[in-house]
Amino acid sequence: MYATAEGTARYVDRRPEYRGAGFYRTVFDLRVSSLGIGTYLGAADEAADRAYTEALIAAGEGGINFFDCAINYRNQRSERSIGAALKQLQRDEIVVATKAGFLTPGAVPESLRAEDVVGGMHSMAPDFLEDQIERSRANLGVDTIDIFYLHNPETQLGFRAPAEFEEGIARAFARLERLVEQRKIRWYGAATWDGFRKKGALSLPRLAAIAAKEGGEDHHFRFIQLPFNLGMVEAFVDRPDNVLTSAGPLGIAVVASATLLQTRVLAQMPAAVSELLPGLASDAQRAIQFTRSTPGIAVALVGMGRREHVVENLGIAPVPPAGREEYLRLYR
């Protein structure tokens, strides 16, 4: 089972007040909340596990149906917290994304070869990725992972020549296409930090071309994740071509991470944001509204490790995002 068009549509139909305010978007055949719950931070202990599980259940019951994690987040414990929450929710209504690439203690296969690891920390060898996906499926308790990301593939560029890097990407994509055929994942992509922000790192058109070569025109490289917030707007303002402009024509959905940058963006809140994004109760809500109003961004992720964080952040749900003209005024 995985997130389905019918399941996510049913999920949205139960929340007409949010649907009418533009809180949900259509991404391929799914209806997804424009606010997603992230699970990166927190201690690797049972207290944090319980708090995350409660937060995830509150999110799923409250209107958020986009869950994000990675196998290395809290040493697999975030995936397991999502797995525990999914037992209390309808699986076909929830979109689940995870990532792999960094070596995680307790999850490194003995078969991983030294030459397939860079910096003692990162690999995108096909066998390694398949092993990580199997572990993630078990942690999450799902048959199919909706979105699987290569985690910070730009890490490899510090150790590999560009041609060698592209060969590695091609091998990884070929294996991921096979895993789609086996219904272990539905889509795949790249979750980055510097990859689409720093000049000369990753080229989205080039990655899409490699995916098309390995998987045909109906390839499944359909998602990217990158940081976007009040202090990190490169994906929107870079010219002549920016990532948000190029992703749509390539058939790739963009998910924003670091929406609050661990609350650091709240200290950078311009007065214009409060004026142009009305109807919100806090700077945290305004920062989320800024990111999810950005043209080209489908989902804004916010780390929410406690139930009260979910309740607070859902305050944006009944407030429509800014229109394009309103949003562009924030840059003037």
C-alpha positions as CSV (number, residue, x, y, z in Angstrom):
1,M,0.0,0.0,0.0
2,Y,1.1,3.6,-0.7
3,A,-0.5,7.0,-0.9
4,T,-3.2,7.0,-3.6
5,A,-5.2,9.5,-5.6
6,E,-8.4,8.2,-4.0
7,G,-7.0,8.1,-0.5
8,T,-5.5,11.6,-0.6
9,A,-8.6,13.0,-2.2
10,R,-10.7,11.5,0.6
11,Y,-8.3,13.0,3.1
12,V,-8.8,16.5,1.7
13,D,-12.5,16.2,1.3
14,R,-12.8,15.7,5.0
15,R,-11.3,19.1,5.6
16,P,-13.3,21.5,3.4
17,E,-12.3,24.6,5.5
18,Y,-8.6,23.9,4.6
19,R,-9.3,22.9,1.1
20,G,-11.2,26.1,0.4
21,A,-8.2,28.1,1.7
22,G,-5.8,26.6,-0.7
23,F,-3.9,24.5,1.9
24,Y,-3.8,21.5,-0.4
25,R,-2.0,21.1,-3.7
26,T,-2.2,18.5,-6.5
27,V,1.1,16.9,-7.1
28,F,0.9,14.4,-9.9
29,D,-2.1,12.3,-8.9
30,L,-2.0,13.1,-5.2
31,R,-3.5,15.8,-3.0
32,V,-0.9,16.9,-0.5
33,S,-0.8,19.5,2.3
34,S,1.4,22.5,1.5
35,L,2.8,22.1,5.0
36,G,4.8,18.9,5.7
37,I,6.2,17.5,8.9
38,G,9.9,16.9,9.2
39,T,11.6,14.6,11.7
40,Y,15.3,15.6,11.6
41,L,16.1,17.0,15.0
42,G,15.8,15.5,18.5
43,A,17.5,13.0,20.8
44,A,17.8,9.4,19.9
45,D,15.8,8.2,22.8
46,E,12.4,6.8,23.7
47,A,11.1,10.1,25.0
48,A,11.7,11.8,21.7
49,D,10.3,8.7,19.9
50,R,7.0,9.1,21.8
51,A,6.9,12.8,21.3
52,Y,7.5,12.4,17.5
53,T,4.9,9.7,17.2
54,E,2.3,11.9,19.0
55,A,3.2,14.8,16.8
56,L,2.9,12.7,13.6
57,I,-0.5,11.4,14.7
58,A,-1.6,14.9,15.5
59,A,-0.4,16.1,12.1
60,G,-2.1,13.3,10.2
61,E,-5.4,13.8,12.1
62,G,-5.1,17.6,11.9
63,G,-4.7,18.0,8.2
64,I,-1.0,17.4,7.3
65,N,-0.5,14.4,5.1
66,F,3.1,14.8,4.0
67,F,5.7,13.1,6.3
68,D,9.4,13.5,5.7
69,C,12.4,11.6,7.2
70,A,15.7,9.9,6.4
71,I,17.2,6.6,7.6
72,N,20.0,8.6,9.4
73,Y,17.6,10.9,11.2
74,R,18.0,10.0,14.9
75,N,19.7,6.8,13.8
76,Q,16.6,5.2,12.2
77,R,14.4,6.2,15.0
78,S,12.5,8.9,13.1
79,E,11.5,6.4,10.4
80,R,10.3,4.1,13.2
81,S,8.3,6.9,14.8
82,I,6.6,7.4,11.4
83,G,5.9,3.7,11.3
84,A,4.3,3.8,14.7
85,A,2.1,6.8,13.7
86,L,1.0,5.2,10.4
87,K,-0.5,2.3,12.4
88,Q,-3.0,4.9,13.7
89,L,-3.7,6.6,10.3
90,Q,-4.9,5.5,6.9
91,R,-1.8,4.6,4.9
92,D,-3.2,5.5,1.5
93,E,-3.9,9.1,2.7
94,I,-0.4,9.8,3.8
95,V,2.6,10.6,1.6
96,V,5.8,9.2,3.1
97,A,9.3,10.4,1.9
98,T,12.7,9.2,3.1
99,K,16.3,9.4,2.1
100,A,19.6,7.5,2.1
101,G,23.2,8.2,1.2
102,F,24.9,8.9,4.5
103,L,26.2,5.9,6.5
104,T,24.1,5.3,9.5
105,P,25.4,3.4,12.6
106,G,23.7,0.1,12.8
107,A,22.5,0.3,9.2
108,V,25.7,-0.2,7.2
109,P,25.7,-3.5,5.2
110,E,28.8,-5.6,5.6
111,S,28.9,-5.9,1.8
112,L,29.5,-2.2,1.3
113,R,32.9,-1.8,-0.4
114,A,35.4,0.9,0.7
115,E,35.7,2.2,-2.9
116,D,31.9,2.9,-2.9
117,V,32.2,5.3,0.0
118,V,33.4,8.9,-0.1
119,G,34.7,10.8,2.9
120,G,34.1,7.8,5.1
121,M,30.4,8.9,5.3
122,H,28.5,8.8,2.0
123,S,27.6,6.3,-0.7
124,M,25.2,6.1,-3.6
125,A,26.2,2.7,-4.8
126,P,23.1,0.8,-6.2
127,D,23.5,-2.2,-3.8
128,F,23.8,0.2,-0.9
129,L,20.8,2.2,-1.8
130,E,18.7,-1.0,-2.3
131,D,19.8,-2.2,1.2
132,Q,18.8,1.1,2.7
133,I,15.4,1.1,1.1
134,E,14.8,-2.4,2.5
135,R,15.7,-1.2,6.0
136,S,13.5,1.9,5.5
137,R,10.5,-0.1,4.4
138,A,10.9,-2.2,7.5
139,N,11.3,0.8,9.8
140,L,8.3,2.6,8.3
141,G,6.2,-0.6,8.1
142,V,5.3,0.1,4.5
143,D,5.2,-1.9,1.3
144,T,6.0,1.0,-0.9
145,I,7.9,4.3,0.0
146,D,6.1,7.1,-1.8
147,I,9.2,9.2,-2.4
148,F,12.8,8.1,-2.0
149,Y,15.6,10.7,-2.2
150,L,19.3,10.4,-2.8
151,H,20.5,12.3,0.3
152,N,22.8,15.2,-0.5
153,P,24.3,13.6,-3.6
154,E,26.4,16.8,-4.0
155,T,28.6,15.3,-1.2
156,Q,30.1,13.1,-3.8
157,L,31.3,16.1,-5.9
158,G,33.9,16.8,-3.2
159,F,35.6,13.5,-4.0
160,R,34.6,12.5,-7.6
161,A,35.2,14.2,-10.9
162,P,32.1,15.4,-12.7
163,A,32.1,12.5,-15.2
164,E,32.6,9.9,-12.5
165,F,29.8,11.5,-10.5
166,E,27.4,11.3,-13.4
167,E,28.2,7.7,-14.0
168,G,27.4,7.0,-10.3
169,I,24.1,8.9,-10.7
170,A,23.2,6.9,-13.8
171,R,23.8,3.6,-12.0
172,A,21.8,4.8,-9.0
173,F,18.9,5.9,-11.1
174,A,18.9,2.7,-13.1
175,R,18.6,0.7,-9.9
176,L,15.9,3.0,-8.5
177,E,13.9,2.6,-11.7
178,R,14.0,-1.2,-11.1
179,L,12.9,-0.7,-7.5
180,V,9.9,1.3,-8.8
181,E,9.0,-1.6,-11.1
182,Q,9.1,-3.9,-8.0
183,R,6.8,-1.4,-6.1
184,K,9.3,-0.8,-3.4
185,I,9.4,2.9,-4.1
186,R,7.0,5.0,-6.2
187,W,9.1,8.0,-7.1
188,Y,12.6,9.1,-6.5
189,G,14.6,12.3,-6.4
190,A,17.4,14.3,-4.8
191,A,17.2,15.9,-1.4
192,T,20.0,18.6,-1.2
193,W,21.5,21.2,0.9
194,D,24.0,23.0,-1.3
195,G,23.3,21.0,-4.5
196,F,20.9,23.5,-6.1
197,R,22.1,26.6,-4.2
198,K,25.8,26.7,-5.0
199,K,26.8,27.5,-8.6
200,G,28.4,24.6,-10.4
201,A,27.1,21.9,-8.1
202,L,24.0,20.0,-9.4
203,S,22.2,20.7,-12.7
204,L,18.6,19.8,-12.5
205,P,18.2,19.5,-16.3
206,R,21.2,17.3,-16.5
207,L,19.8,15.0,-13.7
208,A,16.5,14.8,-15.5
209,A,18.3,13.9,-18.7
210,I,20.1,11.1,-17.0
211,A,16.8,9.9,-15.6
212,A,15.3,9.9,-19.0
213,K,18.2,7.9,-20.4
214,E,17.9,5.3,-17.7
215,G,14.1,5.2,-17.3
216,G,12.7,6.6,-20.6
217,E,10.4,9.6,-20.9
218,D,8.1,8.1,-18.2
219,H,11.0,8.0,-15.7
220,H,10.3,8.4,-12.0
221,F,12.8,11.1,-11.0
222,R,10.0,13.5,-10.0
223,F,11.0,15.2,-6.7
224,I,13.7,17.4,-5.4
225,Q,14.1,18.9,-1.9
226,L,16.1,22.0,-1.1
227,P,16.3,24.6,1.6
228,F,14.1,27.7,1.1
229,N,13.3,30.3,3.7
230,L,13.5,34.0,4.3
231,G,17.3,33.9,4.4
232,M,17.8,31.3,1.7
233,V,16.0,32.3,-1.5
234,E,18.5,31.3,-4.2
235,A,16.1,28.8,-5.8
236,F,13.7,31.6,-6.6
237,V,16.0,34.6,-7.3
238,D,18.9,33.1,-9.2
239,R,19.0,34.2,-12.8
240,P,18.8,33.6,-15.7
241,D,17.5,30.2,-14.8
242,N,16.5,29.2,-11.3
243,V,15.5,25.8,-9.9
244,L,11.9,26.7,-9.3
245,T,11.5,27.9,-12.9
246,S,13.1,24.9,-14.5
247,A,11.6,22.2,-12.3
248,G,8.0,22.6,-13.6
249,P,8.7,22.1,-17.3
250,L,10.8,19.1,-16.4
251,G,7.9,17.5,-14.5
252,I,9.6,17.7,-11.2
253,A,7.9,18.8,-7.9
254,V,9.9,20.9,-5.4
255,V,9.7,20.4,-1.7
256,A,11.2,23.1,0.6
257,S,13.2,22.1,3.7
258,A,14.6,24.4,6.5
259,T,11.4,26.5,6.3
260,L,12.2,27.9,9.8
261,L,15.9,27.0,9.7
262,Q,15.6,25.8,13.3
263,T,13.8,29.1,14.1
264,R,16.9,31.2,13.1
265,V,14.9,32.9,10.3
266,L,12.6,34.4,12.9
267,A,15.3,36.9,13.9
268,Q,15.4,38.0,10.2
269,M,11.7,38.8,9.8
270,P,11.3,41.9,7.7
271,A,8.5,44.2,8.6
272,A,7.1,43.8,5.1
273,V,6.4,40.2,5.7
274,S,4.0,41.0,8.5
275,E,2.3,43.6,6.4
276,L,2.0,41.5,3.2
277,L,1.1,38.2,4.9
278,P,-1.8,39.1,7.2
279,G,-4.1,36.9,9.2
280,L,-1.3,35.0,11.1
281,A,-0.6,34.8,14.8
282,S,3.2,34.5,15.0
283,D,6.4,35.1,13.1
284,A,6.8,31.3,12.8
285,Q,3.5,31.1,10.9
286,R,4.6,34.1,8.7
287,A,7.8,32.3,7.8
288,I,5.9,29.2,6.8
289,Q,3.5,31.2,4.8
290,F,6.3,32.9,3.0
291,T,7.8,29.6,1.9
292,R,4.6,27.9,0.9
293,S,3.5,31.0,-1.0
294,T,6.6,30.9,-3.2
295,P,5.7,30.1,-6.8
296,G,6.9,26.6,-7.7
297,I,7.1,25.2,-4.2
298,A,4.6,22.4,-3.6
299,V,5.3,21.6,0.1
300,A,7.1,23.5,2.9
301,L,8.6,21.2,5.5
302,V,8.8,22.2,9.2
303,G,10.4,20.0,11.9
304,M,7.7,19.3,14.5
305,G,8.9,17.0,17.3
306,R,6.0,17.8,19.6
307,R,2.2,17.9,19.3
308,E,2.0,21.5,20.3
309,H,4.3,22.4,17.4
310,V,1.8,20.8,15.0
311,V,-1.2,22.7,16.6
312,E,0.7,26.0,16.4
313,N,1.9,25.6,12.8
314,L,-1.6,24.4,11.6
315,G,-2.7,27.9,12.3
316,I,-1.7,28.8,8.7
317,A,-4.1,26.2,7.2
318,P,-7.2,28.4,7.1
319,V,-5.3,31.4,5.8
320,P,-4.8,31.4,2.0
321,P,-1.2,31.7,0.7
322,A,-0.2,35.0,-0.8
323,G,-0.9,35.5,-4.5
324,R,1.9,35.9,-7.0
325,E,1.8,39.7,-7.1
326,E,1.6,40.0,-3.3
327,Y,4.5,37.6,-3.0
328,L,6.7,39.5,-5.4
329,R,6.2,42.7,-3.4
330,L,8.2,41.0,-0.6
331,Y,11.3,41.3,-2.9
332,R,11.0,45.0,-3.6
